[in-house]
Every structure is written in structure tokens, then in C-alpha cells.
Amino acid sequence: MSTSIFDAHMHIYSYNPENALGILDACNIAKGVIMNKGYDREQPNLSHAAWEEAGFRILEKYPDRFAIFSTVDFSGMDEEDFASRAANDFEASVRRGVSGLKLWLGKPDHHWMALHDPRIGAVYIRAADLGVPVLIHVGDPEEYWQGVTPSSFWYAVLKDNPQWSFQGQDVASREQLFEEQVNMLELYPETTFICPHMGGHAENLDYLGELLDRFSNLYVDTAAYEPLLGQTPETTRAFFIKYQDRILVGTDNGWNDEGLAVFKQRMNALRRFYETRDEQTNLDNFLPRRPGYSMVGIGLPQTVLSKIYRLNITRLVPSLSDA
């Protein structure tokens, strides 16, 4: 287990940069990408600004260990100058040191406009002009719309986070979001998109493979989906080997009450998943899914590990490179 990991997807909101560094060091993570997730339509300026400032404090203190992604203030999305203002604001953030754009726009409860709407498209185009990627959350597990039973894989997740259930809510359907994802990729081919959580298609890797084959501007990250991927290890292993240049490993970890011990457990489980063929059990205390579930490792070759752990994200975010 010697290959260094660059965590491509983290959420660390702390005004103390040492907290961010502590997560990296405790988990033996060489470098990390912090996503700004502070926007919403009700108090966008306050929450976005707070996350932005926290991110810049971390970047200023530890520029050799972190990169940060910014986001968009959607509070003025119906105003005539929204597109140009959002693009200009994002460019200002990039000039200050931001390495990419983070959007939850494809999550049903944050779906404030279509993923291919020309208003946000102006920001995609600006990101392409600036040479930085756009990370955009699209969809969620099918059971989030359908509801779960104790036998459902996502049972413990929704039991602990009932606000993530869309059952019976007036939100965009999964099918609509995935259709918009295709439209977005088609309309903005010069923009590099990272769709986290295996692009929203971890439950259908065949379809995800078709998207990757069709759209060279699409990358995906793993962000906490190893438990699901570990249910079909042979299919997952073949997929990772085939698309080894398009996958980034991220933890989705943030600074919260779980503490460093849990983060270390998750990282150990993650590395065992990618580096061995072990079956891991007793995971419910820190990776809750279906009660009593296990996951089987995919034992990737060292050359593939180097790409998904480090080389792919440094290609998209050159500031992380030591070169």
C-alpha cells in the first residue's frame, strides 16, 4: 500500500486550516481537493461566502497540499445579467486560486435550472476558457425516489438521513436529470466535466461506460461509492481497468463530528477495496448501507492505482502536481 492518494473530493468547512491538514495526515492522504458546497437559494451569499473564505484560508496556509473548487450564487438566477455575472464572479475566484467549479445542480433538491440551461452554460464556457473542470452532482440512487426497506442497499443511509429521500416529493425525476446530463455533455464539449459518485450511474456501469465512450469530456469520481461497487467486484474491476484514465478517487469526507478515527477507518477500507481482493465485513459502524453488508475488493494493478489515486486528478488540476 505504497501508492500515495490525492483525495479528489472532500468537504472541509473549518476556519482553522490545521483541521483540514489533520484529516490528510491522519488518513495518509498526500493532497486533497476541497469542494465548496455552501450555496442555496435562500441564503446563498452568506453560506457561499463563508465556505469560500474557509477554503481560501486553507489554500493560503497549505498551497502544496490542497486545491479548492468554488461555486455559483444562484440567488439572482432570474435576473437578466445572471449569466455574465456568474461567469465573471467565477473567473475572479479562479484568478484568486480556485481550481474548478462545484455544482449540486443535478441533485433533485438543488435543481434550480436545467443542467444545460444557457445561463449556467455561460459559466461552463468560461470554465473551459480558463482551463478548469466543472464538477457537477447528477442524480442519486434509484431508491432515493422509490423508498427503502431493511433489505435495500441504501437503507441505513436514508434511515440516518431521511431528508435525502425524494419519495413523493415534487422534484425532478432521475430520468430527467440523466437526460439533461447528456444534453449538457453534448452542448458543451469543450468543458471538462467531473460527475461525482460514478456519474450517478454506479448501479449501471454498462451505461456509464457508454457515456464515457461517447463523451471524451466526461470524468467521474468514486466519492463514497466503494460499498456499492464492492457488491459486483468482477464487473467493477473490469470497468476500472478499461476506464482507468477517466476515474478519480475521492472520499466525500468533511470536517464533522465523526472524527479522525472514522476517517482513518474509511481510508483503510477504501485502500483494501482497491488494492486487495479481500472481503470486508463489519462495516456498519462507519460505512452504513444495508445492515450487515460486506464488500469485496477489486485488487487493481499498480499502474491503474497510480492513475485513479493521483495522476488523473493532477492532469485536471495541475496545481496539485509536484512538477
N, C-alpha and C positions, 0 to 999 in steps of 0.2 A: 504494500500500500504506500508506494513512494511518490506517485504522481501528485503534484500539487493541484488543488482545486481553486478555481476562481468562481465564486458563487454569483451566478448571473441574475439572481432575482431575490432581493432582500427588501424588507420594510423596517427601517430603523428610525423611529421618531424619538430623538433624545437631543437635548441641548448640550449634553455632555459627550463630546467626541470619544472619551475613553470608554463609554458604554459600547459604542459601535466597535471599537478596536477589541474590546474584551470578547465579543462574540467571535470575531475572526480568530483570535489567538486560542480561545478555549476549544474551538472546533477544528483547529489546524487548517483554516481557510487562508490561502495566500492573499487574495484580493476579493472585493465584493462590489456589486452594483446595487445601489440603494434607489428604490422606486418611490417617487412622491405620489402618495395616494390621498392627498389632503383636500381634494376638491369635492364640492357638492353644489347643488343648485340653490340651497337655502343660505348657506354662509360660505360661499366659495372664496371670497377674498381672505377672510380670516384663516380658514383652515389651510388653504393653499399657501399663503404667505408663511404660516408657522412651519409647515413641512419644508418649504423652500429654504428658509433661514437655517433650520436644523441641518439640512443636507449640506448647505454651503459651509457651515461651521465644521462639519466632519471632513469635508473635502479640503478645506484650508489647513486643517491640522494634520491630516494624513493623506496628502495627494498621491502618495505612492501605494496606497492600499485600497482606495475607493474610487469609484466613479458614481455620478448621480444622474438620474433621469428626472426631468421636470414634467409638468402637466399643463392643462389649459383651464382658464377660468371660463366656465360656461354661463355665468350669470347674465351676460349680455348677448346670449346666442340669437335673440330675435332682433337685435339692433342691426342697422344697415351696415355698420362698419365692423361687425364682429369678426369676419374672416381676416381682414387685413390686420386688425388689432391683435387678434390671437397669434397670427403668424409673426408679427413684429415683436410681440412680447416673448414668444418662444425663442426667436433669434437672439434677443437680448440675453436670455438665460444661457444660450449656447455660448455667446461671446464671453459670458462670465465664467463658464467652465462646465456647463451641463453637457452630457454625452449622448442624450437621447430623450425621446418623448414617451411618457407613460399615460395610457388612457384605459379607463374602465368602460368605455362607451359601448362595448359589446356585451356587457353584463345587463340582464333584463331590468334591474332596478336602477341602472345608470345609463339607460339607453335614451339619451336626450335628443338624439338625431340619428339618422341612418348612418351606418359606417362609411358609406360612400357619398354622403351629403357634400356638396361642393364647398360648404362653409368650413367643415373640418378638412376637406380636401386641400384647401389653401395651406393649411399647416403641414399636411403630408408633403406637398410640393416644396415648401420651404425646408422641411427636414431633409429632403433629397438634395436640394441645392446646397445645404450645409454639410452634407455627407454624414448625417447621423441617423440611426434607426428609430423606428416607431414601434414600441411595444404596446399591443392592444389586446385586452382580455375579450375573448369572444365565446359566448355560451357558457354552459355549466353542465354537470352530469344530467342525464335524462331524468333521473329520479328526483331531481330538484323540482321538476314540474309535475311529476306523477305522484309523489308521495312515497314513503318508505315503510317497510315492515322490518322486524328484527332480522329477517333473512337478507335484507337488501344490503349491498356492499356499503352504501353511504349512510347506513342507519345511525351510527354513533355521531357522525358529523352533523346531521340535521337535528338529532336529538339535543346535541350541545349548542347548536346554532339555529334555532327554529326560524330566525329572521332570514335565513338563506333559502327557505322554501318558497317556491313560486306557485305552488298548487292553489288554484282558484283565484289567483291574482290577475289583474288586468295589466299584463306585461307582454313584451314581445315573446313570440314562441321561439323555441330552439331552431326550428326550421327557417324562420325569418332571419334570425341572426346569422345562420350559416350561409344563407343566400346573399345577404349583404356582405359577408366576408369575401365571397367570390367576386362580387361586384367591385369591392374595394381593391382587391388584388389586380383585377383586370384594368381598372381605370387609372391606377397609379403605379405603373410598372417600374418607374424609376425610384420609387421609395422602397427601402428595405423594411419589411415588417417582421416583427417577432411576435408570434401569438403564443402566450404562455399556456402552461398546463396542457402541453402536447396539442396546442392549437385549438383546444376544445373538443378534440376528436380522439382522445385516448381510448375510448371504448370501440373505436372503429379505425384501426391503424391502416387497413386497406384503403379506406377513403382518404386518410391523411396522406398516405403515400401518393395517391393520385393528385392531390393538391400540390405536394412538393414537386412532383414531376412536371406539373403544368405551370407552376409559378416559381421562377428562379429567384424572385424577390421575397420569398417566404422562408422564415426560420421558425423554430419552435423551441420552447424551453420546457423542462420537466416539472419544475415548481411543485413539489409535494405530491406528485402523481406516481411515485415509485410503488406505493401499496397496490394500486390498481394494475400497473404494468407487471407487477410480480405475480399476478394471477394467471398470466399466459406467457411464461418466461421464454418459450421457444419462439413464439411469434414476435415477442418484444425484442429478443436478441437479434433475430434476422433483420428486423426493422432498423435497429440502431446501427448495425453494421452497414446496411445498404445506404442509410441516410446520415452517415457519420459526420458529414461536413455541414449539416443543417440543424444540428441539435445542440442545445446549451443546457447545462445542468444548473439548476437553481433550487434553493431550499424553501423560499417563501417565508423564511424566518423573520421575526421582528423583535424589537425590544419590548417585552411584556412580562407578565407575572410568572410565566412558565419557568424562566430562569435558565442559567447556563447548563445545568445538569441535563435538562431535557434536550437542549440544542445539541449537546455532545452526543447523547443517545441517538438522536435523529441522524447526525452525521455518520456515526459508526454504522448505523443500519443502512444508510444510503451507500456508503462505500462497500459494505459487504454485498449489497444488491448488485452493484455494477462490476465488482472485482472478483466475485466468487459465484459458485453455483449453490451456495448454502440455502437451505430453507430456514427462514427466521420465524420464530413463534413468540408468543407472549409480548405482542407489540401494542396491546390496547392502552397501556398507560401513557404512551407518548405519540402514537400514530393511530388514534382510534378510527376505525371504519366499521366493519361488521364485527360483532362480538366474537372473539376467539380466532380471528382470521390469521393466516400466515402469508408470507410472500417468499417466492423462490428467486434466487439471484440469476443474473444473466451472464456473468463471467466474461466480460468483453476483453478483446485483445488490447495490449498496451497502446498500440497505435491509435485505436479508437478512443480509448480513455483519454489520451492526451488531447484529442480534438474536442470531445464533449466537455471535458473538465476545464480546458484552458484556451486552446488555440482558436476555436470558433468565436468565442466572445472577444478575444483580443483582435480578431480580424474586424469585427463590427465596432468595437470600442478600442481604438488604437492607444488611447491614453493608459490603458491597463497594461500595455506591453512594456517589458523591461528594455526593449531595444531602443 
